[in-house]
Amino acid sequence: MSLRNIGVVYRKELKDSLRDRRTVISMVVVPILLFPALTMGMGYLGAKMMTEAKQEVPEVMVVGGNDSPRLMEALKSNKKINAVPASDDYIAQISNKKVRAAVIIPANFDAAAERGEGKTIVIDYYEGEVKSQLAEKTIEDSLTDYREKLARQLVAARGVPGQLAKPFETDDENVAPPEKVAGSSLGGLIPYFVIILALTGAMYPAMDLTAGEKERGTMETILTSPVARTDLVLGKFFMVLTASMATAILSLSSMGVSFLFAKNTLDRLLSDEAHGVHFSIDPSAVLAVFVMILPLSVLFSAVLLAIALFAKSFREAQTYLSPLTIIVIMPAIIALLPGIELNSRTALIPILSTTLVCKELVGGSHPWGFITLIFFASCLYASIAIGVAVSLFNRESVLFRA
Amino acid sequence: MIDAQNLVKVFPGNKKRSPVRAVEGVSFNCGPGQIYGLLGANGAGKTTTLRMLATILEPTSGTAKIAGYDVVEEPEKVRAHVGFLSTATALYGRLTAKEMVEYFGRLHGLDEAQLAAAVTKLADTLEMNEFLDRRCEKLSTGMKQKVSIARTLVHDPPVMIFDEPTLGLDVMAARTIIGFIRQCRERGKTVIFSTHVMSEVEKLCDRVAIIHHGRILAQGTLSELRSQYGLHDLEDIFVEVVEGSEATVKVKA
């Protein structure tokens, strides 16, 4: 192994790749544009839709209730809903999103309520429809208020202090620091994007430097040089790693900038009520994410190189490598599931462990034991993959596959 | 300079394919200032033999010494003393002609001063100056050929291996190559080349081997072969040798 030769090969591959438009697009343009597009686009749309949904006064149909004027009055006086008389096809109207919900009031409700007979009001809504769910919640809140008011009156009418109708109050308070809130909502998502980009950024150069060379007939040319095959493959490996890391770094930087920008815009855009996601991420957390993704990037580069090397043509390499994206997305998605946590078992699963630990890091906690374990486990997997790539490159049955 | 001893190459088979015995015991030698020609039909084992000499493939058994180095024991030393050119050795399209030659110079361990001198000299002798800074993908076939030649010569190797160098070239480009092979001999290099074109052998070769189904069936100088088979035309000799071997196979069967 000669460092000089690896360097010569690496510099040539770097120059060659940077002249290739497709490499530049996957390595530079996609990561720089993807994050602003995602954060601005998705964040803006999401926030806008939530605000709209909350600002909308939902139309609610009231079924029955003609004999219960006091309940009707309570519903109609609520400015947050627009109570209208029901048509016969109110269920279809809810399904078709013409109205958001319906309130079904039993006969003689007012009279029964005054006697304390618990009649049930049914609220029809459409589960999964955000606006319908919000309407349902507003109606329920409104009815709860009315029930409490009624209870106080009924109790008072019997000569008992009104407070006894509601003997205690509850209140909730969030104790998680703001970055922890961001960590759980966004934390899982950020490393996930960076990991996927670290893969996709390396994918194109990995194919170009192996199967691409076979296809263009330069593989045989380079094999006539006196440089050891191990040096050749390592030079190529470092180029693929560069592409992977460049993609990861650029996407992290672009992410930082777009979050800062998004924070300002979204804060202005969203009312307090709509309390948007808090975009407060510590720069040192971003750096830590980068350090954790480094061995993963090495692993990706080596695996991609080894697989692409086996292919005879670019197209064949694409067939082998495309499913890898899904294989990488799977652990990242699993990491987003509730209840999946870092433990001694998940810490040993590549990609999943990195996603989980990055989620912790972005969330502001530093489980040092796991960080060390995951870093070194990833390094181990990565070196095995490099070993495989090097040994494949030394096999002529792989280089000259018939 | 080239001494091949009983070279055998078997490409392992798999479930679908039976193993391919591409080369079955090829032996020959060739000295400095000589051109040795391997004449054979497609699939005769020419390319495989030359790839083994260039250490791109490893022999299944047998060995060869090139410039004193064993192709199995010291493949990197062998490659340092060989210039290998074939129609399969393409150029990097995104590098310029100059960068291409420089890259191979660096891979051969030349320092920057040696490299600059080598590039200047090659560009002058091969008349490459006008397209030196153009990307290889933009060059004409003839220009590409010159860059490939410069690439094989950048380390001034004592041994040159050409695998069907004129395949698919037009008359002018093929003439350039033929002229270049002759120059190599004049400069005292050991040259081996493969072809299925009889006229090239007649024009160039000091000695020739007729290779068929991985075996050398006849070898010698052109005049030796002519007197041995009592025929003048090389094509007639080739047909005689190949058909003779197949008749023998049939008799044995």
Interface residues (C-beta under 8 A of the other chain):
Chain A: N5 V8 V9 K12 K15 D16 R19 D20 R216 G217 T218 E220 T221 L223 T224 S225 P226 V227 A228 E396 S397 F400 A402
Chain B: F11 P12 R17 A54 I56 L57 E58 E76 K77 R79 A80 V82 F84 S86 A88 T89 A90 L91 Y92 G93 R94 L95 E99 Y103 F104 R106 L107 H108 G109 R151 T152
